[in-house]
Each structure stands twice: as structure tokens, then as C-alpha cells.
Amino acid sequence: MLSDALRPAGGIVLPSHDALPADIRMTVDRLLAKADAERRRSLTYDDLEEALPPRDVTADDLEAIFWVLAEYGIELDEGD
């Protein structure tokens, strides 16, 4: 059920997701997969840090990640 909510009907990927650089798109994909596997609508900043590519990530990269996750209904919080 959560996987259906994470991906729009028909498995269509939102346009903003396709516009991301490949490594950031993979980061978003990993975060979406984690949320789906754990049936969660929020992830922690630790989850984000684990998923980030091994390069220096810019503020624009982070903004894009937050934006796309929000489009899929996933938010990031500080956790426990």
C-alpha cells in the first residue's frame, strides 16, 4: 500500500525526479525504497546521510532531494 502511495499510478516517475543529476536521483531512489520497505512516511537525517553520494553535496542538491521526497509524501525529521 505504501509503495502505491510512493509511486504515482502506473509507475510514472515525477518530472522533477528525472531532472536530477544521476547520483542525486539514486539518493532519492534509495530513500524512497527505504521508506517503502519500512512502511514509513518520514525518514531521519541519518537515513539521508547514509544515502548521499560520496561527493560534496551542495545546498541545491539537498533542496532538490527534500523537494522530490515531499512530492512523494515523504518528510525528513530529526528522529529519536
Backbone as XML, in Angstrom:
<?xml version="1.0"?>
<chain id="A" units="angstrom">
  <residue number="1" name="MET">
    <atom name="N" x="0.818" y="-1.175" z="0.000"/>
    <atom name="CA" x="0.000" y="0.000" z="0.000"/>
    <atom name="C" x="0.877" y="1.260" z="0.000"/>
  </residue>
  <residue number="2" name="LEU">
    <atom name="N" x="1.891" y="1.286" z="0.849"/>
    <atom name="CA" x="2.768" y="2.454" z="0.879"/>
    <atom name="C" x="3.506" y="2.608" z="-0.442"/>
  </residue>
  <residue number="3" name="SER">
    <atom name="N" x="3.894" y="1.488" z="-1.033"/>
    <atom name="CA" x="4.597" y="1.590" z="-2.315"/>
    <atom name="C" x="3.703" y="2.232" z="-3.366"/>
  </residue>
  <residue number="4" name="ASP">
    <atom name="N" x="2.397" y="1.963" z="-3.308"/>
    <atom name="CA" x="1.470" y="2.602" z="-4.233"/>
    <atom name="C" x="1.425" y="4.107" z="-4.003"/>
  </residue>
  <residue number="5" name="ALA">
    <atom name="N" x="1.499" y="4.503" z="-2.749"/>
    <atom name="CA" x="1.476" y="5.929" z="-2.430"/>
    <atom name="C" x="2.781" y="6.609" z="-2.821"/>
  </residue>
  <residue number="6" name="LEU">
    <atom name="N" x="3.878" y="5.866" z="-2.779"/>
    <atom name="CA" x="5.173" y="6.452" z="-3.103"/>
    <atom name="C" x="5.340" y="6.696" z="-4.592"/>
  </residue>
  <residue number="7" name="ARG">
    <atom name="N" x="4.780" y="5.842" z="-5.390"/>
    <atom name="CA" x="4.875" y="5.978" z="-6.840"/>
    <atom name="C" x="3.484" y="6.271" z="-7.385"/>
  </residue>
  <residue number="8" name="PRO">
    <atom name="N" x="3.355" y="7.290" z="-8.212"/>
    <atom name="CA" x="2.061" y="7.570" z="-8.820"/>
    <atom name="C" x="1.571" y="6.368" z="-9.627"/>
  </residue>
  <residue number="9" name="ALA">
    <atom name="N" x="0.285" y="6.334" z="-9.883"/>
    <atom name="CA" x="-0.331" y="5.221" z="-10.610"/>
    <atom name="C" x="0.416" y="4.959" z="-11.909"/>
  </residue>
  <residue number="10" name="GLY">
    <atom name="N" x="0.601" y="3.706" z="-12.215"/>
    <atom name="CA" x="1.270" y="3.323" z="-13.445"/>
    <atom name="C" x="2.780" y="3.369" z="-13.365"/>
  </residue>
  <residue number="11" name="GLY">
    <atom name="N" x="3.328" y="3.603" z="-12.189"/>
    <atom name="CA" x="4.777" y="3.627" z="-12.029"/>
    <atom name="C" x="5.446" y="4.838" z="-12.657"/>
  </residue>
  <residue number="12" name="ILE">
    <atom name="N" x="4.675" y="5.869" z="-12.906"/>
    <atom name="CA" x="5.221" y="7.080" z="-13.514"/>
    <atom name="C" x="6.098" y="7.797" z="-12.497"/>
  </residue>
  <residue number="13" name="VAL">
    <atom name="N" x="7.257" y="8.215" z="-12.926"/>
    <atom name="CA" x="8.165" y="8.974" z="-12.075"/>
    <atom name="C" x="7.896" y="10.453" z="-12.323"/>
  </residue>
  <residue number="14" name="LEU">
    <atom name="N" x="7.802" y="11.231" z="-11.264"/>
    <atom name="CA" x="7.523" y="12.654" z="-11.399"/>
    <atom name="C" x="8.631" y="13.351" z="-12.182"/>
  </residue>
  <residue number="15" name="PRO">
    <atom name="N" x="8.280" y="14.353" z="-12.997"/>
    <atom name="CA" x="9.275" y="15.016" z="-13.846"/>
    <atom name="C" x="10.463" y="15.581" z="-13.081"/>
  </residue>
  <residue number="16" name="SER">
    <atom name="N" x="10.249" y="16.121" z="-11.902"/>
    <atom name="CA" x="11.363" y="16.700" z="-11.158"/>
    <atom name="C" x="12.384" y="15.636" z="-10.773"/>
  </residue>
  <residue number="17" name="HIS">
    <atom name="N" x="11.928" y="14.406" z="-10.590"/>
    <atom name="CA" x="12.828" y="13.296" z="-10.266"/>
    <atom name="C" x="13.765" y="13.034" z="-11.439"/>
  </residue>
  <residue number="18" name="ASP">
    <atom name="N" x="13.233" y="13.025" z="-12.643"/>
    <atom name="CA" x="14.046" y="12.770" z="-13.838"/>
    <atom name="C" x="15.047" y="13.886" z="-14.112"/>
  </residue>
  <residue number="19" name="ALA">
    <atom name="N" x="14.780" y="15.086" z="-13.628"/>
    <atom name="CA" x="15.655" y="16.223" z="-13.890"/>
    <atom name="C" x="16.883" y="16.257" z="-12.980"/>
  </residue>
  <residue number="20" name="LEU">
    <atom name="N" x="16.927" y="15.410" z="-11.974"/>
    <atom name="CA" x="18.045" y="15.407" z="-11.025"/>
    <atom name="C" x="19.299" y="14.799" z="-11.650"/>
  </residue>
  <residue number="21" name="PRO">
    <atom name="N" x="20.475" y="15.215" z="-11.172"/>
    <atom name="CA" x="21.704" y="14.525" z="-11.578"/>
    <atom name="C" x="21.614" y="13.052" z="-11.170"/>
  </residue>
  <residue number="22" name="ALA">
    <atom name="N" x="22.295" y="12.192" z="-11.887"/>
    <atom name="CA" x="22.174" y="10.742" z="-11.676"/>
    <atom name="C" x="22.455" y="10.327" z="-10.234"/>
  </residue>
  <residue number="23" name="ASP">
    <atom name="N" x="23.501" y="10.881" z="-9.607"/>
    <atom name="CA" x="23.820" y="10.447" z="-8.246"/>
    <atom name="C" x="22.780" y="10.919" z="-7.230"/>
  </residue>
  <residue number="24" name="ILE">
    <atom name="N" x="22.198" y="12.081" z="-7.455"/>
    <atom name="CA" x="21.152" y="12.573" z="-6.553"/>
    <atom name="C" x="19.858" y="11.796" z="-6.793"/>
  </residue>
  <residue number="25" name="ARG">
    <atom name="N" x="19.583" y="11.457" z="-8.042"/>
    <atom name="CA" x="18.409" y="10.628" z="-8.353"/>
    <atom name="C" x="18.525" y="9.273" z="-7.659"/>
  </residue>
  <residue number="26" name="MET">
    <atom name="N" x="19.737" y="8.695" z="-7.654"/>
    <atom name="CA" x="19.942" y="7.416" z="-6.965"/>
    <atom name="C" x="19.753" y="7.581" z="-5.458"/>
  </residue>
  <residue number="27" name="THR">
    <atom name="N" x="20.164" y="8.719" z="-4.914"/>
    <atom name="CA" x="19.953" y="9.000" z="-3.492"/>
    <atom name="C" x="18.464" y="9.021" z="-3.180"/>
  </residue>
  <residue number="28" name="VAL">
    <atom name="N" x="17.700" y="9.731" z="-3.996"/>
    <atom name="CA" x="16.251" y="9.793" z="-3.796"/>
    <atom name="C" x="15.646" y="8.401" z="-3.920"/>
  </residue>
  <residue number="29" name="ASP">
    <atom name="N" x="16.081" y="7.633" z="-4.908"/>
    <atom name="CA" x="15.566" y="6.269" z="-5.084"/>
    <atom name="C" x="15.845" y="5.405" z="-3.858"/>
  </residue>
  <residue number="30" name="ARG">
    <atom name="N" x="17.048" y="5.527" z="-3.289"/>
    <atom name="CA" x="17.381" y="4.753" z="-2.086"/>
    <atom name="C" x="16.494" y="5.162" z="-0.913"/>
  </residue>
  <residue number="31" name="LEU">
    <atom name="N" x="16.265" y="6.461" z="-0.771"/>
    <atom name="CA" x="15.420" y="6.940" z="0.320"/>
    <atom name="C" x="13.970" y="6.499" z="0.142"/>
  </residue>
  <residue number="32" name="LEU">
    <atom name="N" x="13.464" y="6.565" z="-1.084"/>
    <atom name="CA" x="12.101" y="6.100" z="-1.347"/>
    <atom name="C" x="11.976" y="4.604" z="-1.088"/>
  </residue>
  <residue number="33" name="ALA">
    <atom name="N" x="12.982" y="3.843" z="-1.484"/>
    <atom name="CA" x="12.964" y="2.395" z="-1.249"/>
    <atom name="C" x="12.986" y="2.093" z="0.243"/>
  </residue>
  <residue number="34" name="LYS">
    <atom name="N" x="13.771" y="2.843" z="0.997"/>
    <atom name="CA" x="13.842" y="2.637" z="2.450"/>
    <atom name="C" x="12.490" y="2.939" z="3.089"/>
  </residue>
  <residue number="35" name="ALA">
    <atom name="N" x="11.883" y="4.050" z="2.698"/>
    <atom name="CA" x="10.569" y="4.407" z="3.239"/>
    <atom name="C" x="9.540" y="3.334" z="2.899"/>
  </residue>
  <residue number="36" name="ASP">
    <atom name="N" x="9.600" y="2.828" z="1.681"/>
    <atom name="CA" x="8.669" y="1.786" z="1.257"/>
    <atom name="C" x="8.902" y="0.496" z="2.035"/>
  </residue>
  <residue number="37" name="ALA">
    <atom name="N" x="10.142" y="0.081" z="2.154"/>
    <atom name="CA" x="10.467" y="-1.177" z="2.841"/>
    <atom name="C" x="10.076" y="-1.128" z="4.313"/>
  </residue>
  <residue number="38" name="GLU">
    <atom name="N" x="10.224" y="0.044" z="4.918"/>
    <atom name="CA" x="9.914" y="0.179" z="6.341"/>
    <atom name="C" x="8.505" y="0.712" z="6.585"/>
  </residue>
  <residue number="39" name="ARG">
    <atom name="N" x="7.768" y="0.921" z="5.483"/>
    <atom name="CA" x="6.393" y="1.418" z="5.559"/>
    <atom name="C" x="6.308" y="2.685" z="6.406"/>
  </residue>
  <residue number="40" name="ARG">
    <atom name="N" x="7.179" y="3.633" z="6.064"/>
    <atom name="CA" x="7.235" y="4.897" z="6.802"/>
    <atom name="C" x="6.981" y="6.062" z="5.857"/>
  </residue>
  <residue number="41" name="ARG">
    <atom name="N" x="6.420" y="7.135" z="6.396"/>
    <atom name="CA" x="6.189" y="8.356" z="5.626"/>
    <atom name="C" x="7.190" y="9.443" z="6.011"/>
  </residue>
  <residue number="42" name="SER">
    <atom name="N" x="8.104" y="9.108" z="6.920"/>
    <atom name="CA" x="9.158" y="10.054" z="7.278"/>
    <atom name="C" x="10.456" y="9.284" z="7.475"/>
  </residue>
  <residue number="43" name="LEU">
    <atom name="N" x="11.539" y="9.954" z="7.181"/>
    <atom name="CA" x="12.873" y="9.391" z="7.342"/>
    <atom name="C" x="13.678" y="10.342" z="8.213"/>
  </residue>
  <residue number="44" name="THR">
    <atom name="N" x="14.813" y="9.878" z="8.685"/>
    <atom name="CA" x="15.656" y="10.715" z="9.537"/>
    <atom name="C" x="16.801" y="11.317" z="8.724"/>
  </residue>
  <residue number="45" name="TYR">
    <atom name="N" x="17.447" y="12.293" z="9.323"/>
    <atom name="CA" x="18.622" y="12.873" z="8.685"/>
    <atom name="C" x="19.750" y="11.845" z="8.602"/>
  </residue>
  <residue number="46" name="ASP">
    <atom name="N" x="19.776" y="10.896" z="9.525"/>
    <atom name="CA" x="20.756" y="9.803" z="9.435"/>
    <atom name="C" x="20.506" y="8.968" z="8.186"/>
  </residue>
  <residue number="47" name="ASP">
    <atom name="N" x="19.225" y="8.705" z="7.882"/>
    <atom name="CA" x="18.881" y="7.981" z="6.651"/>
    <atom name="C" x="19.390" y="8.748" z="5.433"/>
  </residue>
  <residue number="48" name="LEU">
    <atom name="N" x="19.187" y="10.061" z="5.457"/>
    <atom name="CA" x="19.651" y="10.901" z="4.350"/>
    <atom name="C" x="21.164" y="10.828" z="4.216"/>
  </residue>
  <residue number="49" name="GLU">
    <atom name="N" x="21.851" y="10.965" z="5.328"/>
    <atom name="CA" x="23.319" y="10.951" z="5.298"/>
    <atom name="C" x="23.854" y="9.634" z="4.737"/>
  </residue>
  <residue number="50" name="GLU">
    <atom name="N" x="23.223" y="8.521" z="5.102"/>
    <atom name="CA" x="23.651" y="7.209" z="4.597"/>
    <atom name="C" x="23.431" y="7.081" z="3.096"/>
  </residue>
  <residue number="51" name="ALA">
    <atom name="N" x="22.421" y="7.768" z="2.570"/>
    <atom name="CA" x="22.063" y="7.631" z="1.161"/>
    <atom name="C" x="22.809" y="8.600" z="0.244"/>
  </residue>
  <residue number="52" name="LEU">
    <atom name="N" x="23.413" y="9.638" z="0.812"/>
    <atom name="CA" x="24.067" y="10.657" z="-0.017"/>
    <atom name="C" x="25.254" y="10.084" z="-0.792"/>
  </residue>
  <residue number="53" name="PRO">
    <atom name="N" x="25.512" y="10.655" z="-1.970"/>
    <atom name="CA" x="26.671" y="10.201" z="-2.755"/>
    <atom name="C" x="27.970" y="10.595" z="-2.054"/>
  </residue>
  <residue number="54" name="PRO">
    <atom name="N" x="29.086" y="9.979" z="-2.442"/>
    <atom name="CA" x="30.363" y="10.233" z="-1.771"/>
    <atom name="C" x="31.029" y="11.554" z="-2.165"/>
  </residue>
  <residue number="55" name="ARG">
    <atom name="N" x="30.330" y="12.429" z="-2.819"/>
    <atom name="CA" x="30.897" y="13.732" z="-3.190"/>
    <atom name="C" x="30.335" y="14.812" z="-2.263"/>
  </residue>
  <residue number="56" name="ASP">
    <atom name="N" x="30.897" y="16.005" z="-2.355"/>
    <atom name="CA" x="30.338" y="17.132" z="-1.610"/>
    <atom name="C" x="28.983" y="17.476" z="-2.213"/>
  </residue>
  <residue number="57" name="VAL">
    <atom name="N" x="27.971" y="17.464" z="-1.388"/>
    <atom name="CA" x="26.612" y="17.743" z="-1.837"/>
    <atom name="C" x="26.328" y="19.218" z="-1.582"/>
  </residue>
  <residue number="58" name="THR">
    <atom name="N" x="25.777" y="19.876" z="-2.585"/>
    <atom name="CA" x="25.501" y="21.308" z="-2.470"/>
    <atom name="C" x="24.157" y="21.548" z="-1.791"/>
  </residue>
  <residue number="59" name="ALA">
    <atom name="N" x="23.939" y="22.787" z="-1.397"/>
    <atom name="CA" x="22.645" y="23.171" z="-0.826"/>
    <atom name="C" x="21.537" y="22.957" z="-1.853"/>
  </residue>
  <residue number="60" name="ASP">
    <atom name="N" x="21.835" y="23.209" z="-3.133"/>
    <atom name="CA" x="20.846" y="22.977" z="-4.188"/>
    <atom name="C" x="20.501" y="21.496" z="-4.307"/>
  </residue>
  <residue number="61" name="ASP">
    <atom name="N" x="21.504" y="20.626" z="-4.169"/>
    <atom name="CA" x="21.252" y="19.182" z="-4.196"/>
    <atom name="C" x="20.306" y="18.789" z="-3.064"/>
  </residue>
  <residue number="62" name="LEU">
    <atom name="N" x="20.593" y="19.281" z="-1.860"/>
    <atom name="CA" x="19.755" y="18.949" z="-0.703"/>
    <atom name="C" x="18.338" y="19.473" z="-0.880"/>
  </residue>
  <residue number="63" name="GLU">
    <atom name="N" x="18.218" y="20.690" z="-1.385"/>
    <atom name="CA" x="16.888" y="21.254" z="-1.625"/>
    <atom name="C" x="16.114" y="20.390" z="-2.613"/>
  </residue>
  <residue number="64" name="ALA">
    <atom name="N" x="16.785" y="19.938" z="-3.666"/>
    <atom name="CA" x="16.130" y="19.084" z="-4.658"/>
    <atom name="C" x="15.686" y="17.761" z="-4.035"/>
  </residue>
  <residue number="65" name="ILE">
    <atom name="N" x="16.524" y="17.181" z="-3.185"/>
    <atom name="CA" x="16.168" y="15.927" z="-2.516"/>
    <atom name="C" x="14.927" y="16.134" z="-1.654"/>
  </residue>
  <residue number="66" name="PHE">
    <atom name="N" x="14.932" y="17.192" z="-0.831"/>
    <atom name="CA" x="13.775" y="17.474" z="0.027"/>
    <atom name="C" x="12.518" y="17.692" z="-0.810"/>
  </residue>
  <residue number="67" name="TRP">
    <atom name="N" x="12.665" y="18.425" z="-1.903"/>
    <atom name="CA" x="11.531" y="18.753" z="-2.759"/>
    <atom name="C" x="10.913" y="17.486" z="-3.359"/>
  </residue>
  <residue number="68" name="VAL">
    <atom name="N" x="11.746" y="16.635" z="-3.932"/>
    <atom name="CA" x="11.227" y="15.425" z="-4.576"/>
    <atom name="C" x="10.630" y="14.477" z="-3.535"/>
  </residue>
  <residue number="69" name="LEU">
    <atom name="N" x="11.293" y="14.325" z="-2.394"/>
    <atom name="CA" x="10.717" y="13.479" z="-1.346"/>
    <atom name="C" x="9.349" y="14.004" z="-0.928"/>
  </residue>
  <residue number="70" name="ALA">
    <atom name="N" x="9.216" y="15.321" z="-0.810"/>
    <atom name="CA" x="7.926" y="15.917" z="-0.446"/>
    <atom name="C" x="6.870" y="15.626" z="-1.504"/>
  </residue>
  <residue number="71" name="GLU">
    <atom name="N" x="7.270" y="15.628" z="-2.780"/>
    <atom name="CA" x="6.324" y="15.295" z="-3.846"/>
    <atom name="C" x="5.771" y="13.882" z="-3.674"/>
  </residue>
  <residue number="72" name="TYR">
    <atom name="N" x="6.575" y="12.998" z="-3.112"/>
    <atom name="CA" x="6.152" y="11.623" z="-2.870"/>
    <atom name="C" x="5.534" y="11.453" z="-1.481"/>
  </residue>
  <residue number="73" name="GLY">
    <atom name="N" x="5.405" y="12.542" z="-0.731"/>
    <atom name="CA" x="4.781" y="12.479" z="0.584"/>
    <atom name="C" x="5.702" y="12.008" z="1.691"/>
  </residue>
  <residue number="74" name="ILE">
    <atom name="N" x="7.005" y="12.088" z="1.470"/>
    <atom name="CA" x="7.989" y="11.658" z="2.470"/>
    <atom name="C" x="8.652" y="12.904" z="3.052"/>
  </residue>
  <residue number="75" name="GLU">
    <atom name="N" x="8.749" y="12.944" z="4.371"/>
    <atom name="CA" x="9.438" y="14.065" z="5.011"/>
    <atom name="C" x="10.628" y="13.560" z="5.803"/>
  </residue>
  <residue number="76" name="LEU">
    <atom name="N" x="11.543" y="14.465" z="6.069"/>
    <atom name="CA" x="12.723" y="14.145" z="6.878"/>
    <atom name="C" x="12.576" y="14.820" z="8.231"/>
  </residue>
  <residue number="77" name="ASP">
    <atom name="N" x="12.893" y="14.081" z="9.286"/>
    <atom name="CA" x="12.867" y="14.659" z="10.625"/>
    <atom name="C" x="14.115" y="14.241" z="11.380"/>
  </residue>
  <residue number="78" name="GLU">
    <atom name="N" x="14.266" y="14.766" z="12.552"/>
    <atom name="CA" x="15.481" y="14.510" z="13.330"/>
    <atom name="C" x="15.519" y="13.124" z="13.938"/>
  </residue>
  <residue number="79" name="GLY">
    <atom name="N" x="14.412" y="12.427" z="13.944"/>
    <atom name="CA" x="14.395" y="11.071" z="14.503"/>
    <atom name="C" x="14.315" y="11.079" z="16.004"/>
  </residue>
  <residue number="80" name="ASP">
    <atom name="N" x="14.673" y="9.935" z="16.598"/>
    <atom name="CA" x="14.546" y="9.786" z="18.053"/>
    <atom name="C" x="15.687" y="10.404" z="18.797"/>
  </residue>
</chain>
